[in-house]
Amino acid sequence: DTNEAAVDENETTTEEPAAVEEQEEQVENVSQPIVVVKRNQ
């Protein structure tokens, strides 16, 4: 799962790196990284 998330993150980072970083931090705190991947897609 971590690998998939990293790939999706790279793709989204090209468009909005700041937004992705912020969302990832918030989701990580909640312990729900899947939410970030679903939102990005």
TIKE-308220 format. One record per residue: x, y, z of N, C-alpha, C, CB in turn; residue number from 1. Coordinates in steps of 0.001 Angstrom, whole numbers, m for minus. Each point is the difference from the previous one (the first is absolute). Glycine has a CB too. Example, Ala and Ser with C-alpha at 12.3 -4.5 7.8 and 13.67 -1.06 7.14 Angstrom:
2
<<13190 m5690 7800> <m890 1190 0> <900 1200 0> <m1892 m1173 1246> 1>;
<<1542 2223 m1966> <820 1190 60> <m770 1090 730> <1184 m628 m2145> 2>;
This chain:
41
<<841 m1194 0> <m841 1194 0> <881 1251 0> <m1835 m1249 1226> 1>;
<<2922 1211 m476> <867 1182 60> <527 333 m1392> <650 m563 2374> 2>;
<<m262 m443 m3126> <517 259 m1349> <m1066 665 m857> <1543 m1973 192> 3>;
<<m2742 1449 m175> <m1080 589 m802> <m216 1454 411> <m1102 m2266 m247> 4>;
<<1048 2519 1526> <m234 1367 482> <1121 913 m507> <m1199 m877 2074> 5>;
<<2433 411 m2023> <1120 840 m433> <m159 354 m1476> <1514 m1071 1719> 6>;
<<m1881 104 m2529> <m154 276 m1439> <m1095 1031 m200> <768 m2331 m593> 7>;
<<m1907 2118 1214> <m1115 956 m158> <436 1376 478> <m1697 m1848 312> 8>;
<<2428 1877 767> <441 1290 548> <857 735 m1031> <m60 m938 2357> 9>;
<<1004 245 m2962> <864 648 m988> <m839 617 m1110> <1848 m1623 522> 10>;
<<m2818 886 m1012> <m836 526 m1090> <m725 1265 451> <m300 m2331 m920> 11>;
<<m309 2273 2084> <m759 1162 477> <952 1143 367> <m1830 m1529 857> 12>;
<<3020 1205 m390> <939 1053 396> <298 917 m1187> <1014 m1534 1734> 13>;
<<m1043 1005 m2927> <280 826 m1180> <m1030 1118 m107> <1029 m1979 m1183> 14>;
<<m2255 1701 1591> <m1053 1019 m121> <m34 890 1240> <m1345 m1556 m1454> 15>;
<<1197 951 2623> <m109 802 1231> <831 m653 1107> <m2328 795 m659> 16>;
<<3618 m491 708> <862 m610 1028> <m389 456 1401> <1860 m113 m1665> 17>;
<<m2141 1384 1823> <m328 512 1340> <m1272 m669 511> <1100 2216 m533> 18>;
<<m2120 m2253 m291> <m1284 m578 434> <198 m1470 364> <m1285 1614 m1481> 19>;
<<2003 m2336 647> <192 m1430 272> <752 m170 1315> <20 m522 m2479> 20>;
<<1036 1298 2658> <777 m147 1245> <m890 273 1204> <2113 686 m1194> 21>;
<<m2881 376 1128> <m855 335 1146> <m1006 m1122 257> <264 2462 m501> 22>;
<<m923 m2908 m537> <m1000 m1068 168> <669 m1245 568> <m1367 914 m1922> 23>;
<<2506 m1273 1371> <666 m1223 468> <288 119 1498> <1033 m375 m2294> 24>;
<<m522 1519 2730> <316 160 1432> <m1260 m196 835> <1879 1597 m555> 25>;
<<m2944 m950 172> <m1236 m113 777> <m471 m1448 26> <m630 2362 m611> 26>;
<<608 m3011 m522> <m488 m1380 m58> <913 m899 822> <m991 398 m2290> 27>;
<<2299 m179 2192> <917 m858 760> <m325 96 1496> <1812 309 m1763> 28>;
<<m2120 875 2220> <m345 159 1409> <m1200 m862 351> <912 2334 m24> 29>;
<<m1872 m2391 m866> <m1213 m788 249> <268 m1487 m240> <m1429 1974 m663> 30>;
<<2587 m2288 81> <320 m1408 m269> <m894 m551 m1103> <741 m297 2384> 31>;
<<m987 1088 m3410> <m842 m452 m1126> <614 471 m1318> <m2079 66 1460> 32>;
<<3222 m617 m1841> <658 416 m1252> <m832 m344 m1225> <2204 m311 1106> 33>;
<<m3075 m687 m991> <m835 m391 m1150> <m866 1183 m429> <m31 m2417 782> 34>;
<<m395 3228 154> <m873 1137 m341> <721 915 m991> <m1131 m118 2277> 35>;
<<2406 356 m2068> <735 900 m898> <25 m579 m1408> <1421 814 1919> 36>;
<<m1109 m2096 m2021> <72 m618 m1338> <m1357 95 m680> <1812 m1583 773> 37>;
<<m2876 1305 m49> <m1343 45 m612> <m304 1438 m433> <m796 m1958 1437> 38>;
<<1106 2928 m635> <m308 1392 m352> <792 405 m1236> <m474 552 2421> 39>;
<<1736 m920 m2474> <830 372 m1156> <m588 m581 m1283> <2047 89 1474> 40>;
<<m2469 m1332 m1419> <m546 m634 m1199> <m1368 585 m292> <1282 m2124 460> 41>;
